Amino acid sequence: MSAAVDTAPPRNAAPNAEATGRRVEEVLDRIAQRDDSEITASAEELVRVLMDFYGAGLARIVHLLDRAGNREGGGSPRAAVLRDELVASLLVLHDLHPEDVATRIERALESVRRQHPAEVAGFDEDTGVLRLRSADSGGCGCPSTSQEAQQAIEGALSCFAPEVTSVQMEPAKAAQEPTLLQISSRPPTAATPS
């Protein structure tokens, strides 16, 4: 019985497109040799899905860099790339995102703030729990509205800050009631001197 030889490059080596392509083909061939067409089809689909995901990310980077370079005043290509949900998710996935988690949480909230205003009440890095406070008391207060807001916020966080494992919404701070001024219909009558 011969031992399988691992031809994978060391983890810290820069990947080579040709070697990576060969490695993917070798793995798919080994799976196909198992004589299980369902597993082979699943493996091939997985490779296609990942290729589509990374291809879309790379295409988006090129588009954003091109757009930022063609703007008057130059615009910041880096800022354009970091604002994009797809690109940000790829950078975070590979631990390449240059911004800290607090900045990325704020970026996620900013991306949905127009429809769902919220502000950070606290973030526990150990548990991944993010506490948010609704920034306004507008809307009807219906459970469906707050559920929609939480889903939109969680979706943005999953792209920009996947370190957030759960979101707890707190009600908005109650606004202080204005002082009620009494206005009478006519001025009070003065007492007549006797």
Phi, psi and omega in degrees: 000127181262145180278143178290136180266128179274114180262010180291141177291157177303149184303325185272357179282146177291134181292145177250131185301317182294314180295321180294317177301316177299317181297317178298315179299319179298316180295316179297322177296318179298320179294318181296330179291345180286353177059040176233100186296330180292318178293317179299315179297320179295318179296316179295322177295320178301315179298316179298316181298315179294319178297318178298317181298309181291324177298317178297320179296315179294319178298320180294319179300312180300315180299314182294320179294320179295315179298316181294324180289333182269354180288149173290139181087357173088323182048157181263112177301322180299314180297319179298318180292317183288338178282341185279128183298315182296312181295317179300319181295323177294317180296318179293318181305324182256016179055042180246356183291128184282349183265150178285170186297322180297319179294320180289327175297314179297321178297319178297314180296322180298326182291340180239002188298328182299319180269330186224079182293129178209154177231153182287127175261340178168153177222126177259106183296330182291320182260342182080012182274125178251124176260127179240150176242131177300132185279344177217167179253020179289176181084179185272348181078011181292147176302324181294324179292315180290328177292319178298317179298314181297319179296318179295317180294315179298323178297316178294319179296325181297332178276313187270327185216072181293354175295338177284115182264336175206153182240130176245121180268133175250150179293156177297151175298134180292130178285142179292131180295135177290153178293132180278124178260132178268127178242124179267162183283336178215155181294151178296147180278139179278145178290136180278138180288142177248000000 
